[in-house]
Amino acid sequence: MSCEHLICAACAGPVVEGRCPVCREGRAKLHHHGFMGLPPVLIAVAVLLAIALVALSHISGY
């Protein structure tokens, strides 16, 4: 999702310009990044991959 077409209710300006504190906060929420600047989806995929590798190593170890 992007903030290009969003209009701020506080200042009636485009959110992407960040004219007021409400715009800047909304823009920051839309462009929030997770741990170490990585998107939360990428972190979730990495965790799931690690779990799958651990499970696979347990299965092949028996």
Stockholm file with secondary structure:
# STOCKHOLM 1.0

chainA/1-62         MSCEHLICAACAGPVVEGRCPVCREGRAKLHHHGFMGLPPVLIAVAVLLAIALVALSHISGY
#=GR chainA/1-62 SS CCSTTCBCTTTCSBGGGCCSHHHHHHHHHHTCCCGGGCCHHHHHHHHHHHHHHHHHHHHHHC
#=GC SS_cons        CCSTTCBCTTTCSBGGGCCSHHHHHHHHHHTCCCGGGCCHHHHHHHHHHHHHHHHHHHHHHC
//
